[in-house]
């Protein structure tokens, strides 16, 4: 069994992949089956969240790239920015992890939340798709732009 213990910079040189749903990618310690069939144990620092494209190095030297699994999600497609913001506000007020773009938002499927969003006049599509929610303002990963200054 491979012991994946180190998160490294993304690389094109990886040995295999590991496809996981978001609920598992939030855990810092778990067992998994790699996409090539081998068993692995993931042992990372507490609070680590794995994202699509992240790479892990095993104690044995192998590099594993993380893939976001297809999972059941609810997606709200909307061209009106105000409606999109309102839906994001009300879902966020319920502490629902959200994946947000300029044209849609996505959350893990929940029929109660779907009904709430529909009552706001929006259409909800239940589908299979990867789920990559916002990291959150206090998680250390919510600062989404990349440039050369620091925030002390």
MODELLER restraints for C-alpha pairs under 7 A, 6 or more apart:
rsr = mdl.restraints
at = mdl.atoms
rsr.add(forms.Gaussian(group=physical.xy_distance, feature=features.Distance(at['CA:1:A'], at['CA:38:A']), mean=6.90, stdev=0.5))
rsr.add(forms.Gaussian(group=physical.xy_distance, feature=features.Distance(at['CA:1:A'], at['CA:39:A']), mean=5.05, stdev=0.5))
rsr.add(forms.Gaussian(group=physical.xy_distance, feature=features.Distance(at['CA:1:A'], at['CA:40:A']), mean=5.14, stdev=0.5))
rsr.add(forms.Gaussian(group=physical.xy_distance, feature=features.Distance(at['CA:2:A'], at['CA:39:A']), mean=6.48, stdev=0.5))
rsr.add(forms.Gaussian(group=physical.xy_distance, feature=features.Distance(at['CA:2:A'], at['CA:40:A']), mean=4.53, stdev=0.5))
rsr.add(forms.Gaussian(group=physical.xy_distance, feature=features.Distance(at['CA:2:A'], at['CA:41:A']), mean=6.21, stdev=0.5))
rsr.add(forms.Gaussian(group=physical.xy_distance, feature=features.Distance(at['CA:2:A'], at['CA:58:A']), mean=6.04, stdev=0.5))
rsr.add(forms.Gaussian(group=physical.xy_distance, feature=features.Distance(at['CA:2:A'], at['CA:60:A']), mean=6.79, stdev=0.5))
rsr.add(forms.Gaussian(group=physical.xy_distance, feature=features.Distance(at['CA:3:A'], at['CA:40:A']), mean=5.75, stdev=0.5))
rsr.add(forms.Gaussian(group=physical.xy_distance, feature=features.Distance(at['CA:3:A'], at['CA:41:A']), mean=4.89, stdev=0.5))
rsr.add(forms.Gaussian(group=physical.xy_distance, feature=features.Distance(at['CA:3:A'], at['CA:42:A']), mean=6.06, stdev=0.5))
rsr.add(forms.Gaussian(group=physical.xy_distance, feature=features.Distance(at['CA:3:A'], at['CA:58:A']), mean=5.14, stdev=0.5))
rsr.add(forms.Gaussian(group=physical.xy_distance, feature=features.Distance(at['CA:3:A'], at['CA:59:A']), mean=5.71, stdev=0.5))
rsr.add(forms.Gaussian(group=physical.xy_distance, feature=features.Distance(at['CA:4:A'], at['CA:40:A']), mean=6.86, stdev=0.5))
rsr.add(forms.Gaussian(group=physical.xy_distance, feature=features.Distance(at['CA:4:A'], at['CA:41:A']), mean=5.99, stdev=0.5))
rsr.add(forms.Gaussian(group=physical.xy_distance, feature=features.Distance(at['CA:4:A'], at['CA:42:A']), mean=4.73, stdev=0.5))
rsr.add(forms.Gaussian(group=physical.xy_distance, feature=features.Distance(at['CA:4:A'], at['CA:43:A']), mean=6.05, stdev=0.5))
rsr.add(forms.Gaussian(group=physical.xy_distance, feature=features.Distance(at['CA:4:A'], at['CA:56:A']), mean=6.05, stdev=0.5))
rsr.add(forms.Gaussian(group=physical.xy_distance, feature=features.Distance(at['CA:4:A'], at['CA:57:A']), mean=5.61, stdev=0.5))
rsr.add(forms.Gaussian(group=physical.xy_distance, feature=features.Distance(at['CA:4:A'], at['CA:58:A']), mean=4.06, stdev=0.5))
rsr.add(forms.Gaussian(group=physical.xy_distance, feature=features.Distance(at['CA:4:A'], at['CA:59:A']), mean=6.39, stdev=0.5))
rsr.add(forms.Gaussian(group=physical.xy_distance, feature=features.Distance(at['CA:5:A'], at['CA:42:A']), mean=6.18, stdev=0.5))
rsr.add(forms.Gaussian(group=physical.xy_distance, feature=features.Distance(at['CA:5:A'], at['CA:43:A']), mean=4.96, stdev=0.5))
rsr.add(forms.Gaussian(group=physical.xy_distance, feature=features.Distance(at['CA:5:A'], at['CA:44:A']), mean=5.40, stdev=0.5))
rsr.add(forms.Gaussian(group=physical.xy_distance, feature=features.Distance(at['CA:5:A'], at['CA:57:A']), mean=6.43, stdev=0.5))
rsr.add(forms.Gaussian(group=physical.xy_distance, feature=features.Distance(at['CA:5:A'], at['CA:58:A']), mean=5.86, stdev=0.5))
rsr.add(forms.Gaussian(group=physical.xy_distance, feature=features.Distance(at['CA:5:A'], at['CA:59:A']), mean=6.60, stdev=0.5))
rsr.add(forms.Gaussian(group=physical.xy_distance, feature=features.Distance(at['CA:6:A'], at['CA:44:A']), mean=6.61, stdev=0.5))
rsr.add(forms.Gaussian(group=physical.xy_distance, feature=features.Distance(at['CA:6:A'], at['CA:56:A']), mean=5.44, stdev=0.5))
rsr.add(forms.Gaussian(group=physical.xy_distance, feature=features.Distance(at['CA:6:A'], at['CA:57:A']), mean=5.18, stdev=0.5))
rsr.add(forms.Gaussian(group=physical.xy_distance, feature=features.Distance(at['CA:6:A'], at['CA:58:A']), mean=6.84, stdev=0.5))
rsr.add(forms.Gaussian(group=physical.xy_distance, feature=features.Distance(at['CA:7:A'], at['CA:55:A']), mean=5.87, stdev=0.5))
rsr.add(forms.Gaussian(group=physical.xy_distance, feature=features.Distance(at['CA:7:A'], at['CA:56:A']), mean=4.49, stdev=0.5))
rsr.add(forms.Gaussian(group=physical.xy_distance, feature=features.Distance(at['CA:7:A'], at['CA:57:A']), mean=6.39, stdev=0.5))
rsr.add(forms.Gaussian(group=physical.xy_distance, feature=features.Distance(at['CA:8:A'], at['CA:55:A']), mean=5.53, stdev=0.5))
rsr.add(forms.Gaussian(group=physical.xy_distance, feature=features.Distance(at['CA:8:A'], at['CA:56:A']), mean=5.73, stdev=0.5))
rsr.add(forms.Gaussian(group=physical.xy_distance, feature=features.Distance(at['CA:8:A'], at['CA:57:A']), mean=6.71, stdev=0.5))
rsr.add(forms.Gaussian(group=physical.xy_distance, feature=features.Distance(at['CA:9:A'], at['CA:55:A']), mean=6.51, stdev=0.5))
rsr.add(forms.Gaussian(group=physical.xy_distance, feature=features.Distance(at['CA:10:A'], at['CA:53:A']), mean=6.56, stdev=0.5))
rsr.add(forms.Gaussian(group=physical.xy_distance, feature=features.Distance(at['CA:10:A'], at['CA:54:A']), mean=5.72, stdev=0.5))
rsr.add(forms.Gaussian(group=physical.xy_distance, feature=features.Distance(at['CA:10:A'], at['CA:55:A']), mean=5.51, stdev=0.5))
rsr.add(forms.Gaussian(group=physical.xy_distance, feature=features.Distance(at['CA:14:A'], at['CA:63:A']), mean=4.81, stdev=0.5))
rsr.add(forms.Gaussian(group=physical.xy_distance, feature=features.Distance(at['CA:14:A'], at['CA:64:A']), mean=5.69, stdev=0.5))
rsr.add(forms.Gaussian(group=physical.xy_distance, feature=features.Distance(at['CA:14:A'], at['CA:65:A']), mean=6.37, stdev=0.5))
rsr.add(forms.Gaussian(group=physical.xy_distance, feature=features.Distance(at['CA:15:A'], at['CA:62:A']), mean=6.02, stdev=0.5))
rsr.add(forms.Gaussian(group=physical.xy_distance, feature=features.Distance(at['CA:15:A'], at['CA:63:A']), mean=5.34, stdev=0.5))
rsr.add(forms.Gaussian(group=physical.xy_distance, feature=features.Distance(at['CA:15:A'], at['CA:64:A']), mean=5.93, stdev=0.5))
rsr.add(forms.Gaussian(group=physical.xy_distance, feature=features.Distance(at['CA:16:A'], at['CA:35:A']), mean=6.87, stdev=0.5))
rsr.add(forms.Gaussian(group=physical.xy_distance, feature=features.Distance(at['CA:16:A'], at['CA:36:A']), mean=6.62, stdev=0.5))
rsr.add(forms.Gaussian(group=physical.xy_distance, feature=features.Distance(at['CA:16:A'], at['CA:63:A']), mean=6.93, stdev=0.5))
rsr.add(forms.Gaussian(group=physical.xy_distance, feature=features.Distance(at['CA:16:A'], at['CA:64:A']), mean=5.11, stdev=0.5))
rsr.add(forms.Gaussian(group=physical.xy_distance, feature=features.Distance(at['CA:16:A'], at['CA:65:A']), mean=6.47, stdev=0.5))
rsr.add(forms.Gaussian(group=physical.xy_distance, feature=features.Distance(at['CA:17:A'], at['CA:34:A']), mean=6.27, stdev=0.5))
rsr.add(forms.Gaussian(group=physical.xy_distance, feature=features.Distance(at['CA:17:A'], at['CA:35:A']), mean=5.57, stdev=0.5))
rsr.add(forms.Gaussian(group=physical.xy_distance, feature=features.Distance(at['CA:17:A'], at['CA:64:A']), mean=5.12, stdev=0.5))
rsr.add(forms.Gaussian(group=physical.xy_distance, feature=features.Distance(at['CA:17:A'], at['CA:65:A']), mean=4.65, stdev=0.5))
rsr.add(forms.Gaussian(group=physical.xy_distance, feature=features.Distance(at['CA:17:A'], at['CA:66:A']), mean=5.78, stdev=0.5))
rsr.add(forms.Gaussian(group=physical.xy_distance, feature=features.Distance(at['CA:17:A'], at['CA:67:A']), mean=6.72, stdev=0.5))
rsr.add(forms.Gaussian(group=physical.xy_distance, feature=features.Distance(at['CA:18:A'], at['CA:34:A']), mean=4.83, stdev=0.5))
rsr.add(forms.Gaussian(group=physical.xy_distance, feature=features.Distance(at['CA:18:A'], at['CA:35:A']), mean=5.37, stdev=0.5))
rsr.add(forms.Gaussian(group=physical.xy_distance, feature=features.Distance(at['CA:18:A'], at['CA:64:A']), mean=6.61, stdev=0.5))
rsr.add(forms.Gaussian(group=physical.xy_distance, feature=features.Distance(at['CA:18:A'], at['CA:65:A']), mean=6.23, stdev=0.5))
rsr.add(forms.Gaussian(group=physical.xy_distance, feature=features.Distance(at['CA:18:A'], at['CA:66:A']), mean=5.01, stdev=0.5))
rsr.add(forms.Gaussian(group=physical.xy_distance, feature=features.Distance(at['CA:18:A'], at['CA:67:A']), mean=5.87, stdev=0.5))
rsr.add(forms.Gaussian(group=physical.xy_distance, feature=features.Distance(at['CA:19:A'], at['CA:35:A']), mean=6.68, stdev=0.5))
rsr.add(forms.Gaussian(group=physical.xy_distance, feature=features.Distance(at['CA:19:A'], at['CA:66:A']), mean=6.00, stdev=0.5))
rsr.add(forms.Gaussian(group=physical.xy_distance, feature=features.Distance(at['CA:19:A'], at['CA:67:A']), mean=4.46, stdev=0.5))
rsr.add(forms.Gaussian(group=physical.xy_distance, feature=features.Distance(at['CA:19:A'], at['CA:68:A']), mean=5.65, stdev=0.5))
rsr.add(forms.Gaussian(group=physical.xy_distance, feature=features.Distance(at['CA:19:A'], at['CA:69:A']), mean=5.33, stdev=0.5))
rsr.add(forms.Gaussian(group=physical.xy_distance, feature=features.Distance(at['CA:20:A'], at['CA:67:A']), mean=6.38, stdev=0.5))
rsr.add(forms.Gaussian(group=physical.xy_distance, feature=features.Distance(at['CA:20:A'], at['CA:68:A']), mean=5.47, stdev=0.5))
rsr.add(forms.Gaussian(group=physical.xy_distance, feature=features.Distance(at['CA:20:A'], at['CA:69:A']), mean=4.94, stdev=0.5))
rsr.add(forms.Gaussian(group=physical.xy_distance, feature=features.Distance(at['CA:21:A'], at['CA:68:A']), mean=5.91, stdev=0.5))
rsr.add(forms.Gaussian(group=physical.xy_distance, feature=features.Distance(at['CA:21:A'], at['CA:69:A']), mean=4.80, stdev=0.5))
rsr.add(forms.Gaussian(group=physical.xy_distance, feature=features.Distance(at['CA:21:A'], at['CA:71:A']), mean=6.57, stdev=0.5))
rsr.add(forms.Gaussian(group=physical.xy_distance, feature=features.Distance(at['CA:22:A'], at['CA:131:A']), mean=6.30, stdev=0.5))
rsr.add(forms.Gaussian(group=physical.xy_distance, feature=features.Distance(at['CA:25:A'], at['CA:49:A']), mean=5.71, stdev=0.5))
rsr.add(forms.Gaussian(group=physical.xy_distance, feature=features.Distance(at['CA:25:A'], at['CA:50:A']), mean=4.92, stdev=0.5))
rsr.add(forms.Gaussian(group=physical.xy_distance, feature=features.Distance(at['CA:26:A'], at['CA:48:A']), mean=6.75, stdev=0.5))
rsr.add(forms.Gaussian(group=physical.xy_distance, feature=features.Distance(at['CA:26:A'], at['CA:49:A']), mean=4.62, stdev=0.5))
rsr.add(forms.Gaussian(group=physical.xy_distance, feature=features.Distance(at['CA:26:A'], at['CA:50:A']), mean=6.47, stdev=0.5))
rsr.add(forms.Gaussian(group=physical.xy_distance, feature=features.Distance(at['CA:27:A'], at['CA:49:A']), mean=6.81, stdev=0.5))
rsr.add(forms.Gaussian(group=physical.xy_distance, feature=features.Distance(at['CA:28:A'], at['CA:42:A']), mean=6.93, stdev=0.5))
rsr.add(forms.Gaussian(group=physical.xy_distance, feature=features.Distance(at['CA:28:A'], at['CA:43:A']), mean=5.98, stdev=0.5))
rsr.add(forms.Gaussian(group=physical.xy_distance, feature=features.Distance(at['CA:28:A'], at['CA:44:A']), mean=4.96, stdev=0.5))
rsr.add(forms.Gaussian(group=physical.xy_distance, feature=features.Distance(at['CA:28:A'], at['CA:45:A']), mean=6.22, stdev=0.5))
rsr.add(forms.Gaussian(group=physical.xy_distance, feature=features.Distance(at['CA:28:A'], at['CA:46:A']), mean=5.43, stdev=0.5))
rsr.add(forms.Gaussian(group=physical.xy_distance, feature=features.Distance(at['CA:28:A'], at['CA:47:A']), mean=6.48, stdev=0.5))
rsr.add(forms.Gaussian(group=physical.xy_distance, feature=features.Distance(at['CA:28:A'], at['CA:48:A']), mean=5.73, stdev=0.5))
rsr.add(forms.Gaussian(group=physical.xy_distance, feature=features.Distance(at['CA:29:A'], at['CA:42:A']), mean=5.24, stdev=0.5))
rsr.add(forms.Gaussian(group=physical.xy_distance, feature=features.Distance(at['CA:29:A'], at['CA:43:A']), mean=4.70, stdev=0.5))
rsr.add(forms.Gaussian(group=physical.xy_distance, feature=features.Distance(at['CA:29:A'], at['CA:44:A']), mean=6.30, stdev=0.5))
rsr.add(forms.Gaussian(group=physical.xy_distance, feature=features.Distance(at['CA:30:A'], at['CA:41:A']), mean=5.88, stdev=0.5))
rsr.add(forms.Gaussian(group=physical.xy_distance, feature=features.Distance(at['CA:30:A'], at['CA:42:A']), mean=5.31, stdev=0.5))
rsr.add(forms.Gaussian(group=physical.xy_distance, feature=features.Distance(at['CA:30:A'], at['CA:43:A']), mean=7.00, stdev=0.5))
rsr.add(forms.Gaussian(group=physical.xy_distance, feature=features.Distance(at['CA:31:A'], at['CA:40:A']), mean=5.73, stdev=0.5))
rsr.add(forms.Gaussian(group=physical.xy_distance, feature=features.Distance(at['CA:31:A'], at['CA:41:A']), mean=4.40, stdev=0.5))
rsr.add(forms.Gaussian(group=physical.xy_distance, feature=features.Distance(at['CA:31:A'], at['CA:42:A']), mean=6.12, stdev=0.5))
rsr.add(forms.Gaussian(group=physical.xy_distance, feature=features.Distance(at['CA:32:A'], at['CA:39:A']), mean=5.97, stdev=0.5))
rsr.add(forms.Gaussian(group=physical.xy_distance, feature=features.Distance(at['CA:32:A'], at['CA:40:A']), mean=5.33, stdev=0.5))
rsr.add(forms.Gaussian(group=physical.xy_distance, feature=features.Distance(at['CA:32:A'], at['CA:41:A']), mean=6.30, stdev=0.5))
rsr.add(forms.Gaussian(group=physical.xy_distance, feature=features.Distance(at['CA:33:A'], at['CA:39:A']), mean=4.58, stdev=0.5))
rsr.add(forms.Gaussian(group=physical.xy_distance, feature=features.Distance(at['CA:33:A'], at['CA:40:A']), mean=6.03, stdev=0.5))
rsr.add(forms.Gaussian(group=physical.xy_distance, feature=features.Distance(at['CA:34:A'], at['CA:40:A']), mean=6.68, stdev=0.5))
rsr.add(forms.Gaussian(group=physical.xy_distance, feature=features.Distance(at['CA:51:A'], at['CA:66:A']), mean=6.76, stdev=0.5))
rsr.add(forms.Gaussian(group=physical.xy_distance, feature=features.Distance(at['CA:52:A'], at['CA:66:A']), mean=5.44, stdev=0.5))
rsr.add(forms.Gaussian(group=physical.xy_distance, feature=features.Distance(at['CA:52:A'], at['CA:67:A']), mean=4.80, stdev=0.5))
rsr.add(forms.Gaussian(group=physical.xy_distance, feature=features.Distance(at['CA:52:A'], at['CA:68:A']), mean=5.22, stdev=0.5))
rsr.add(forms.Gaussian(group=physical.xy_distance, feature=features.Distance(at['CA:53:A'], at['CA:65:A']), mean=5.84, stdev=0.5))
rsr.add(forms.Gaussian(group=physical.xy_distance, feature=features.Distance(at['CA:53:A'], at['CA:66:A']), mean=5.30, stdev=0.5))
rsr.add(forms.Gaussian(group=physical.xy_distance, feature=features.Distance(at['CA:53:A'], at['CA:67:A']), mean=6.18, stdev=0.5))
rsr.add(forms.Gaussian(group=physical.xy_distance, feature=features.Distance(at['CA:54:A'], at['CA:65:A']), mean=5.79, stdev=0.5))
rsr.add(forms.Gaussian(group=physical.xy_distance, feature=features.Distance(at['CA:54:A'], at['CA:66:A']), mean=5.33, stdev=0.5))
rsr.add(forms.Gaussian(group=physical.xy_distance, feature=features.Distance(at['CA:55:A'], at['CA:63:A']), mean=6.58, stdev=0.5))
rsr.add(forms.Gaussian(group=physical.xy_distance, feature=features.Distance(at['CA:55:A'], at['CA:64:A']), mean=5.50, stdev=0.5))
rsr.add(forms.Gaussian(group=physical.xy_distance, feature=features.Distance(at['CA:55:A'], at['CA:65:A']), mean=4.42, stdev=0.5))
rsr.add(forms.Gaussian(group=physical.xy_distance, feature=features.Distance(at['CA:55:A'], at['CA:66:A']), mean=6.07, stdev=0.5))
rsr.add(forms.Gaussian(group=physical.xy_distance, feature=features.Distance(at['CA:56:A'], at['CA:63:A']), mean=5.64, stdev=0.5))
rsr.add(forms.Gaussian(group=physical.xy_distance, feature=features.Distance(at['CA:56:A'], at['CA:64:A']), mean=5.17, stdev=0.5))
rsr.add(forms.Gaussian(group=physical.xy_distance, feature=features.Distance(at['CA:56:A'], at['CA:65:A']), mean=6.46, stdev=0.5))
rsr.add(forms.Gaussian(group=physical.xy_distance, feature=features.Distance(at['CA:57:A'], at['CA:63:A']), mean=4.52, stdev=0.5))
rsr.add(forms.Gaussian(group=physical.xy_distance, feature=features.Distance(at['CA:57:A'], at['CA:64:A']), mean=6.35, stdev=0.5))
rsr.add(forms.Gaussian(group=physical.xy_distance, feature=features.Distance(at['CA:68:A'], at['CA:130:A']), mean=5.38, stdev=0.5))
rsr.add(forms.Gaussian(group=physical.xy_distance, feature=features.Distance(at['CA:68:A'], at['CA:131:A']), mean=6.81, stdev=0.5))
rsr.add(forms.Gaussian(group=physical.xy_distance, feature=features.Distance(at['CA:69:A'], at['CA:130:A']), mean=5.36, stdev=0.5))
rsr.add(forms.Gaussian(group=physical.xy_distance, feature=features.Distance(at['CA:70:A'], at['CA:128:A']), mean=5.47, stdev=0.5))
rsr.add(forms.Gaussian(group=physical.xy_distance, feature=features.Distance(at['CA:70:A'], at['CA:129:A']), mean=4.49, stdev=0.5))
rsr.add(forms.Gaussian(group=physical.xy_distance, feature=features.Distance(at['CA:70:A'], at['CA:130:A']), mean=4.50, stdev=0.5))
rsr.add(forms.Gaussian(group=physical.xy_distance, feature=features.Distance(at['CA:71:A'], at['CA:128:A']), mean=5.02, stdev=0.5))
rsr.add(forms.Gaussian(group=physical.xy_distance, feature=features.Distance(at['CA:71:A'], at['CA:129:A']), mean=5.48, stdev=0.5))
rsr.add(forms.Gaussian(group=physical.xy_distance, feature=features.Distance(at['CA:71:A'], at['CA:130:A']), mean=6.04, stdev=0.5))
rsr.add(forms.Gaussian(group=physical.xy_distance, feature=features.Distance(at['CA:72:A'], at['CA:108:A']), mean=6.48, stdev=0.5))
rsr.add(forms.Gaussian(group=physical.xy_distance, feature=features.Distance(at['CA:72:A'], at['CA:109:A']), mean=5.84, stdev=0.5))
rsr.add(forms.Gaussian(group=physical.xy_distance, feature=features.Distance(at['CA:72:A'], at['CA:126:A']), mean=6.90, stdev=0.5))
rsr.add(forms.Gaussian(group=physical.xy_distance, feature=features.Distance(at['CA:72:A'], at['CA:127:A']), mean=5.70, stdev=0.5))
rsr.add(forms.Gaussian(group=physical.xy_distance, feature=features.Distance(at['CA:72:A'], at['CA:128:A']), mean=4.77, stdev=0.5))
rsr.add(forms.Gaussian(group=physical.xy_distance, feature=features.Distance(at['CA:72:A'], at['CA:129:A']), mean=6.73, stdev=0.5))
rsr.add(forms.Gaussian(group=physical.xy_distance, feature=features.Distance(at['CA:73:A'], at['CA:106:A']), mean=6.61, stdev=0.5))
rsr.add(forms.Gaussian(group=physical.xy_distance, feature=features.Distance(at['CA:73:A'], at['CA:107:A']), mean=5.66, stdev=0.5))
rsr.add(forms.Gaussian(group=physical.xy_distance, feature=features.Distance(at['CA:73:A'], at['CA:108:A']), mean=4.41, stdev=0.5))
rsr.add(forms.Gaussian(group=physical.xy_distance, feature=features.Distance(at['CA:73:A'], at['CA:109:A']), mean=4.33, stdev=0.5))
rsr.add(forms.Gaussian(group=physical.xy_distance, feature=features.Distance(at['CA:73:A'], at['CA:126:A']), mean=5.77, stdev=0.5))
rsr.add(forms.Gaussian(group=physical.xy_distance, feature=features.Distance(at['CA:73:A'], at['CA:127:A']), mean=5.58, stdev=0.5))
rsr.add(forms.Gaussian(group=physical.xy_distance, feature=features.Distance(at['CA:73:A'], at['CA:128:A']), mean=6.13, stdev=0.5))
rsr.add(forms.Gaussian(group=physical.xy_distance, feature=features.Distance(at['CA:73:A'], at['CA:129:A']), mean=6.63, stdev=0.5))
rsr.add(forms.Gaussian(group=physical.xy_distance, feature=features.Distance(at['CA:74:A'], at['CA:106:A']), mean=5.59, stdev=0.5))
rsr.add(forms.Gaussian(group=physical.xy_distance, feature=features.Distance(at['CA:74:A'], at['CA:107:A']), mean=5.48, stdev=0.5))
rsr.add(forms.Gaussian(group=physical.xy_distance, feature=features.Distance(at['CA:74:A'], at['CA:108:A']), mean=6.03, stdev=0.5))
rsr.add(forms.Gaussian(group=physical.xy_distance, feature=features.Distance(at['CA:74:A'], at['CA:109:A']), mean=4.78, stdev=0.5))
rsr.add(forms.Gaussian(group=physical.xy_distance, feature=features.Distance(at['CA:74:A'], at['CA:124:A']), mean=6.21, stdev=0.5))
rsr.add(forms.Gaussian(group=physical.xy_distance, feature=features.Distance(at['CA:74:A'], at['CA:125:A']), mean=5.53, stdev=0.5))
rsr.add(forms.Gaussian(group=physical.xy_distance, feature=features.Distance(at['CA:74:A'], at['CA:126:A']), mean=4.53, stdev=0.5))
rsr.add(forms.Gaussian(group=physical.xy_distance, feature=features.Distance(at['CA:74:A'], at['CA:127:A']), mean=6.33, stdev=0.5))
rsr.add(forms.Gaussian(group=physical.xy_distance, feature=features.Distance(at['CA:75:A'], at['CA:104:A']), mean=6.75, stdev=0.5))
rsr.add(forms.Gaussian(group=physical.xy_distance, feature=features.Distance(at['CA:75:A'], at['CA:105:A']), mean=5.76, stdev=0.5))
rsr.add(forms.Gaussian(group=physical.xy_distance, feature=features.Distance(at['CA:75:A'], at['CA:106:A']), mean=4.36, stdev=0.5))
rsr.add(forms.Gaussian(group=physical.xy_distance, feature=features.Distance(at['CA:75:A'], at['CA:107:A']), mean=6.70, stdev=0.5))
rsr.add(forms.Gaussian(group=physical.xy_distance, feature=features.Distance(at['CA:75:A'], at['CA:124:A']), mean=5.67, stdev=0.5))
rsr.add(forms.Gaussian(group=physical.xy_distance, feature=features.Distance(at['CA:75:A'], at['CA:125:A']), mean=5.16, stdev=0.5))
rsr.add(forms.Gaussian(group=physical.xy_distance, feature=features.Distance(at['CA:75:A'], at['CA:126:A']), mean=6.42, stdev=0.5))
rsr.add(forms.Gaussian(group=physical.xy_distance, feature=features.Distance(at['CA:76:A'], at['CA:104:A']), mean=5.37, stdev=0.5))
rsr.add(forms.Gaussian(group=physical.xy_distance, feature=features.Distance(at['CA:76:A'], at['CA:105:A']), mean=5.37, stdev=0.5))
rsr.add(forms.Gaussian(group=physical.xy_distance, feature=features.Distance(at['CA:76:A'], at['CA:106:A']), mean=6.31, stdev=0.5))
rsr.add(forms.Gaussian(group=physical.xy_distance, feature=features.Distance(at['CA:76:A'], at['CA:123:A']), mean=6.05, stdev=0.5))
rsr.add(forms.Gaussian(group=physical.xy_distance, feature=features.Distance(at['CA:76:A'], at['CA:124:A']), mean=4.82, stdev=0.5))
rsr.add(forms.Gaussian(group=physical.xy_distance, feature=features.Distance(at['CA:76:A'], at['CA:125:A']), mean=6.38, stdev=0.5))
rsr.add(forms.Gaussian(group=physical.xy_distance, feature=features.Distance(at['CA:77:A'], at['CA:103:A']), mean=6.08, stdev=0.5))
rsr.add(forms.Gaussian(group=physical.xy_distance, feature=features.Distance(at['CA:77:A'], at['CA:104:A']), mean=4.38, stdev=0.5))
rsr.add(forms.Gaussian(group=physical.xy_distance, feature=features.Distance(at['CA:77:A'], at['CA:105:A']), mean=6.85, stdev=0.5))
rsr.add(forms.Gaussian(group=physical.xy_distance, feature=features.Distance(at['CA:78:A'], at['CA:84:A']), mean=6.35, stdev=0.5))
rsr.add(forms.Gaussian(group=physical.xy_distance, feature=features.Distance(at['CA:78:A'], at['CA:103:A']), mean=5.72, stdev=0.5))
rsr.add(forms.Gaussian(group=physical.xy_distance, feature=features.Distance(at['CA:78:A'], at['CA:104:A']), mean=5.80, stdev=0.5))
rsr.add(forms.Gaussian(group=physical.xy_distance, feature=features.Distance(at['CA:79:A'], at['CA:103:A']), mean=5.75, stdev=0.5))
rsr.add(forms.Gaussian(group=physical.xy_distance, feature=features.Distance(at['CA:87:A'], at['CA:117:A']), mean=6.57, stdev=0.5))
rsr.add(forms.Gaussian(group=physical.xy_distance, feature=features.Distance(at['CA:97:A'], at['CA:107:A']), mean=6.29, stdev=0.5))
rsr.add(forms.Gaussian(group=physical.xy_distance, feature=features.Distance(at['CA:97:A'], at['CA:133:A']), mean=5.72, stdev=0.5))
rsr.add(forms.Gaussian(group=physical.xy_distance, feature=features.Distance(at['CA:97:A'], at['CA:134:A']), mean=6.92, stdev=0.5))
rsr.add(forms.Gaussian(group=physical.xy_distance, feature=features.Distance(at['CA:98:A'], at['CA:105:A']), mean=6.62, stdev=0.5))
rsr.add(forms.Gaussian(group=physical.xy_distance, feature=features.Distance(at['CA:98:A'], at['CA:106:A']), mean=5.65, stdev=0.5))
rsr.add(forms.Gaussian(group=physical.xy_distance, feature=features.Distance(at['CA:98:A'], at['CA:107:A']), mean=5.07, stdev=0.5))
rsr.add(forms.Gaussian(group=physical.xy_distance, feature=features.Distance(at['CA:98:A'], at['CA:133:A']), mean=4.68, stdev=0.5))
rsr.add(forms.Gaussian(group=physical.xy_distance, feature=features.Distance(at['CA:98:A'], at['CA:134:A']), mean=5.95, stdev=0.5))
rsr.add(forms.Gaussian(group=physical.xy_distance, feature=features.Distance(at['CA:99:A'], at['CA:105:A']), mean=5.49, stdev=0.5))
rsr.add(forms.Gaussian(group=physical.xy_distance, feature=features.Distance(at['CA:99:A'], at['CA:106:A']), mean=4.99, stdev=0.5))
rsr.add(forms.Gaussian(group=physical.xy_distance, feature=features.Distance(at['CA:99:A'], at['CA:107:A']), mean=6.45, stdev=0.5))
rsr.add(forms.Gaussian(group=physical.xy_distance, feature=features.Distance(at['CA:99:A'], at['CA:131:A']), mean=6.93, stdev=0.5))
rsr.add(forms.Gaussian(group=physical.xy_distance, feature=features.Distance(at['CA:99:A'], at['CA:132:A']), mean=5.71, stdev=0.5))
rsr.add(forms.Gaussian(group=physical.xy_distance, feature=features.Distance(at['CA:99:A'], at['CA:133:A']), mean=3.84, stdev=0.5))
rsr.add(forms.Gaussian(group=physical.xy_distance, feature=features.Distance(at['CA:99:A'], at['CA:134:A']), mean=5.54, stdev=0.5))
rsr.add(forms.Gaussian(group=physical.xy_distance, feature=features.Distance(at['CA:100:A'], at['CA:106:A']), mean=6.52, stdev=0.5))
rsr.add(forms.Gaussian(group=physical.xy_distance, feature=features.Distance(at['CA:109:A'], at['CA:126:A']), mean=6.88, stdev=0.5))
rsr.add(forms.Gaussian(group=physical.xy_distance, feature=features.Distance(at['CA:114:A'], at['CA:124:A']), mean=6.33, stdev=0.5))
rsr.add(forms.Gaussian(group=physical.xy_distance, feature=features.Distance(at['CA:118:A'], at['CA:124:A']), mean=6.81, stdev=0.5))
rsr.add(forms.Gaussian(group=physical.xy_distance, feature=features.Distance(at['CA:134:A'], at['CA:142:A']), mean=6.62, stdev=0.5))
rsr.add(forms.Gaussian(group=physical.xy_distance, feature=features.Distance(at['CA:135:A'], at['CA:141:A']), mean=5.28, stdev=0.5))
rsr.add(forms.Gaussian(group=physical.xy_distance, feature=features.Distance(at['CA:135:A'], at['CA:142:A']), mean=4.76, stdev=0.5))
rsr.add(forms.Gaussian(group=physical.xy_distance, feature=features.Distance(at['CA:136:A'], at['CA:142:A']), mean=4.74, stdev=0.5))
